[in-house]
Amino acid sequence: MPKKGMNIALIAVLVITILAMIISGCGAKKTSEPAAGSEPQKVEIVMGHPFAAQHPISQQILIPLAEELKEKSGGRITLTIHAGGAVTSATTVREDVANGAIDMGWTLQGYTPGKYPLTDVIELPFQFDSTLQASYVLWELFQQSQDFQREYGDVKVLGLWVTDPGELLTKKPVKKPEDLAGMRIRFSGPAQESMIKKFGGTPVGMAMPEVYDALQRGVIDGVANGPSVIQSYKLNEVIKYTTRGLNSFYSAQVIFMNKNKWDSLSPEDQKLLASLTGEVIYRKATDIYSAGYQKGLDLAKESNVVINDITPEEREEWKAKTKDIVDEWLKRVNEKGLPGQQILDLVHKLAKEYKP
């Protein structure tokens, strides 16, 4: 064959080979795609909180949440819950979740004074008529206010709600504000601290799991709390008196998740988790605390704890002692450059529009 013909034939072979490689490459599967039949990605979520494992929120919300996540994900999602401060503490749970030491946390905002200045508006005394009303206002406040959302900016909020209404659970009889003079009363938030001072008592800050021993050893004389804690923490064994009908305040609680952990979930898994939390949680928690209020009082009565009923007229006398607390809160948040009056106005608007 002449040299020129050989060259043409060689070029033709090369062209055919290159085209075959291109066609083959276009039809090949990308190696980054999962192989057919591969197992779905498993998700491990580690949650910690400072409350007792037998706490009603743990038993009736967190454990069922773990079970539902596992069931509805076909066993892919595992939520492991560490109670009682095993992996975090009352004062560090927010930071532990934000920095990824744990994936999820549950806490009471009042355990870290100054961390939630706008949330403190919910705990201002004598504002709400029921746990459900206060929980509704708190959840909607988060939904509607960007300033409020920024208070939780380093975590993904999954639920917000409040406890049952605050009463005074004590070792000495309390019927009127003057009875608190000289008494050391446990509190869990700035508004409660101020309220106890206005009543003439001495506020003492501590996490709820420490209260039983503190009452037993005489470190404190009583607790400003919803009666649900009587059952949760067996306080019927260490108190002798409780008020009923004071309904002085509500304490906010929150469940949140590490932002990176949330972002790592598939859209489907995010949708699943969102469907089981948010408004669903606040309504469940409200039912738990509303029932817990009565259960606590019933247990107190069975244990021969004296229940002192506060009449509506007497309640007004207690309320009058706290009239300056709202102005004090406004001053604190305004000094931080936060829109205190705007938030307070929204709280009042939401409280009025609430319908059971």
C-alpha positions in Angstrom: 0.0 0.0 0.0 1.3 3.5 -0.8 2.5 5.5 2.2 -0.3 8.1 1.6 -3.0 5.5 1.8 -1.5 4.0 4.9 -1.7 7.4 6.6 -5.3 7.9 5.7 -6.2 4.4 7.0 -4.4 5.1 10.3 -6.2 8.4 10.8 -9.5 6.7 10.1 -8.8 4.1 12.8 -7.8 6.7 15.3 -11.0 8.8 14.6 -13.2 5.7 15.0 -11.4 4.8 18.3 -11.8 8.3 19.8 -15.5 8.4 18.8 -16.1 5.0 20.4 -14.4 6.2 23.6 -16.5 9.4 23.7 -19.7 7.5 23.1 -18.8 4.9 25.7 -17.9 7.7 28.2 -21.2 9.5 27.7 -23.2 6.4 28.3 -21.3 5.4 31.5 -22.7 5.9 35.0 -21.0 8.6 37.1 -19.1 7.0 40.0 -20.5 9.6 42.5 -24.0 8.2 42.1 -25.0 5.5 44.5 -25.0 2.0 43.1 -28.4 0.4 42.5 -29.6 -1.5 45.6 -27.3 0.4 48.0 -28.5 0.8 51.6 -30.2 4.2 52.5 -28.1 6.5 54.6 -28.5 5.9 58.4 -28.8 8.9 60.6 -27.6 9.0 64.3 -28.9 11.9 66.4 -27.5 12.3 70.0 -29.7 14.4 72.4 -28.9 15.5 75.9 -30.7 17.4 78.6 -30.4 18.2 82.4 -33.8 16.9 83.4 -34.7 13.5 85.1 -35.3 10.6 82.8 -38.8 10.1 84.4 -39.8 13.7 83.6 -43.1 13.7 81.7 -41.7 15.6 78.8 -39.0 12.9 78.4 -41.5 10.1 78.8 -44.3 11.5 76.7 -42.6 13.6 74.1 -38.9 12.7 73.6 -39.1 8.9 73.8 -42.2 8.7 71.5 -40.3 11.1 69.2 -37.4 8.7 69.0 -39.8 5.8 68.3 -41.7 7.7 65.6 -38.5 8.8 63.8 -37.2 5.2 63.8 -40.6 3.8 62.6 -41.4 6.4 59.9 -37.8 6.3 58.5 -37.8 2.6 58.2 -35.3 2.2 60.9 -32.8 4.6 59.4 -33.0 7.4 62.0 -31.9 6.7 65.5 -32.4 9.3 68.3 -30.4 8.5 71.4 -31.4 10.5 74.5 -29.1 11.1 77.5 -31.0 12.4 80.5 -30.1 13.9 83.8 -27.0 15.8 82.7 -25.1 12.8 81.5 -23.7 14.5 78.5 -24.6 18.2 79.1 -25.7 20.5 81.9 -28.4 23.0 82.5 -26.1 25.9 81.9 -24.1 24.5 78.9 -26.7 22.7 76.8 -27.1 25.6 74.3 -23.4 25.8 73.7 -23.0 22.1 73.5 -25.7 21.9 70.8 -24.4 25.0 68.9 -20.8 23.7 68.7 -21.8 20.1 67.9 -20.8 18.3 71.1 -24.3 16.9 70.9 -26.9 17.1 68.1 -30.0 18.1 70.1 -30.9 19.6 73.5 -33.8 20.4 75.7 -33.6 23.1 78.4 -35.3 25.8 80.3 -34.2 29.2 79.1 -34.2 30.6 82.7 -31.2 28.4 83.6 -28.9 30.8 81.7 -29.9 34.3 82.8 -29.1 37.0 80.2 -28.9 34.5 77.3 -32.6 35.0 76.3 -33.5 38.7 77.1 -36.4 38.8 74.7 -37.8 35.3 75.7 -37.9 36.7 79.3 -41.0 38.6 78.2 -43.0 35.4 78.4 -42.0 34.9 82.1 -43.2 38.4 83.2 -45.7 37.8 86.0 -49.5 37.8 85.7 -49.7 38.1 81.9 -51.5 34.9 80.8 -54.7 33.0 81.6 -53.5 29.5 80.7 -50.5 27.3 79.7 -51.9 26.9 76.2 -52.3 30.6 75.7 -48.8 31.3 76.9 -47.3 28.5 74.7 -49.3 29.8 71.7 -47.9 33.3 72.2 -44.3 32.0 72.6 -44.5 29.9 69.5 -46.1 32.6 67.4 -43.6 35.1 68.7 -40.8 33.0 67.3 -42.7 32.6 64.0 -43.5 36.2 63.5 -40.5 38.2 64.9 -37.1 38.1 63.2 -35.6 39.8 66.3 -36.9 37.0 68.4 -35.5 34.4 66.0 -32.1 36.0 66.2 -32.0 35.1 69.9 -31.7 31.5 68.8 -29.6 32.2 65.8 -26.9 29.6 66.4 -29.3 26.6 66.6 -32.3 25.2 64.8 -35.4 25.5 67.0 -37.6 22.5 67.0 -40.0 23.4 69.8 -41.0 26.2 72.2 -43.6 26.0 75.0 -44.2 26.9 78.7 -44.8 25.1 81.9 -47.8 25.1 84.1 -48.6 28.3 86.1 -46.3 29.2 88.9 -47.3 28.7 92.5 -45.3 28.8 95.8 -44.3 25.3 97.1 -42.9 25.9 100.6 -42.0 24.5 104.0 -43.8 27.3 105.8 -47.3 28.6 105.2 -47.8 31.3 102.6 -51.1 33.2 102.0 -50.0 36.7 101.4 -46.8 38.4 100.0 -45.6 39.4 103.5 -45.4 35.7 104.5 -42.4 35.4 102.2 -40.3 37.8 104.3 -36.9 36.2 105.0 -37.8 33.0 103.1 -35.3 31.6 100.5 -37.2 30.7 97.4 -35.7 28.9 94.4 -36.3 30.6 91.0 -35.4 29.8 87.4 -35.4 33.1 85.5 -34.8 36.9 85.8 -38.5 37.8 86.0 -39.1 35.3 88.8 -36.0 36.6 90.6 -37.4 40.1 90.5 -40.9 38.9 91.5 -39.6 37.1 94.6 -37.8 40.2 95.7 -40.9 42.3 95.3 -42.8 39.8 97.4 -40.1 40.2 100.2 -38.4 36.8 99.7 -34.8 36.0 99.0 -34.4 34.4 95.5 -32.0 31.5 95.1 -31.1 30.3 91.6 -30.6 26.5 91.0 -31.5 23.8 88.5 -34.6 21.8 89.3 -32.8 18.5 89.8 -31.0 20.1 92.8 -34.2 21.3 94.5 -35.2 18.1 96.4 -31.9 18.0 98.3 -31.9 21.7 98.9 -35.3 21.6 100.5 -34.4 18.5 102.5 -31.2 20.1 103.9 -32.8 23.5 104.5 -30.8 25.4 101.9 -34.0 26.8 100.6 -37.5 27.3 102.1 -39.5 26.9 99.0 -39.8 26.9 95.2 -41.6 29.2 92.8 -42.8 26.7 90.3 -45.7 25.0 88.6 -47.1 22.2 90.8 -46.3 19.6 88.1 -42.8 19.4 89.6 -44.3 18.0 92.8 -44.9 14.7 91.0 -41.8 14.9 88.6 -39.4 15.5 91.5 -41.2 14.0 94.5 -41.5 17.3 96.2 -44.5 16.1 98.2 -41.9 14.5 100.4 -40.1 17.7 101.3 -42.7 20.5 101.2 -45.6 21.2 103.7 -47.6 23.9 101.9 -48.5 25.1 98.4 -50.6 27.9 97.0 -53.3 27.3 94.4 -54.7 30.0 92.2 -51.8 32.4 92.3 -51.0 31.6 88.7 -48.1 34.1 88.8 -45.9 33.2 85.9 -45.0 30.6 83.2 -41.5 29.3 82.4 -40.3 28.9 78.8 -38.7 25.7 77.5 -37.0 24.9 74.2 -35.8 22.0 72.1 -33.1 22.8 69.5 -30.8 21.1 67.1 -27.2 21.8 65.8 -27.5 23.7 62.6 -24.9 21.6 60.7 -26.7 18.4 61.8 -30.0 19.8 60.5 -28.4 20.8 57.2 -26.9 17.3 56.8 -30.3 15.7 56.8 -32.0 15.0 53.5 -35.0 17.2 52.6 -37.2 14.1 53.3 -35.7 13.6 56.7 -36.0 17.3 57.5 -39.7 17.2 56.5 -40.2 14.2 58.7 -38.6 15.7 61.8 -40.4 19.0 61.3 -43.7 17.1 61.1 -43.1 15.6 64.5 -42.0 18.8 66.2 -42.8 22.5 66.2 -46.5 23.2 66.9 -47.0 19.5 67.5 -44.6 19.6 70.5 -45.9 22.7 72.0 -49.5 21.3 72.0 -48.3 18.0 73.5 -46.2 19.8 76.1 -49.1 22.1 77.0 -51.4 19.1 77.6 -48.7 17.4 79.8 -48.2 20.5 81.9 -51.9 21.3 82.2 -52.5 17.8 83.5 -49.4 17.9 85.6 -50.6 21.0 87.5 -53.6 19.0 88.8 -51.7 15.8 89.3 -49.1 17.7 91.4 -51.8 19.2 93.6 -53.6 15.9 94.0 -50.4 14.2 95.1 -49.7 17.1 97.5 -53.1 16.6 99.1 -52.6 12.9 99.4 -49.3 13.6 101.1 -51.0 15.9 103.7 -49.5 19.0 102.1 -51.6 22.0 103.0 -53.1 23.8 100.0 -53.7 27.5 100.5 -56.2 28.8 97.9 -55.6 32.3 96.6 -58.8 34.1 95.8 -59.0 36.4 92.7 -59.1 39.4 95.1 -56.0 38.2 96.9 -54.3 37.5 93.6 -54.7 41.2 92.7 -52.8 42.1 95.8 -49.9 39.9 94.8 -50.1 41.2 91.3 -49.9 44.8 92.5 -46.5 44.1 94.0 -45.1 43.3 90.6 -46.3 46.3 88.6 -42.7 47.6 88.1 -41.3 44.4 86.6 -42.4 45.1 83.1 -40.7 48.5 83.1 -37.6 46.9 84.5 -37.5 44.3 81.7 -38.1 47.0 79.1 -35.2 49.0 80.5 -32.9 45.9 80.4 -33.7 45.0 76.8 -33.6 48.6 75.5 -30.1 49.0 77.0 -29.1 46.0 74.8 -30.5 47.8 71.7 -33.4 45.3 71.4 -36.9 46.3 70.4 -38.5 45.6 73.8 -41.7 47.6 73.3 -42.3 46.1 69.8 -42.0 42.6 71.3 -44.2 43.4 74.3 -46.9 44.8 71.9 -46.8 41.7 69.8 -47.1 39.5 73.0 -50.3 41.5 73.9 -51.7 41.2 70.4 -51.1 37.5 70.3 -52.5 36.9 73.7 -55.7 38.7 72.7 -56.1 36.8 69.4 -55.6 33.4 71.1 -58.6 31.1 71.0 -58.6 27.8 72.9 
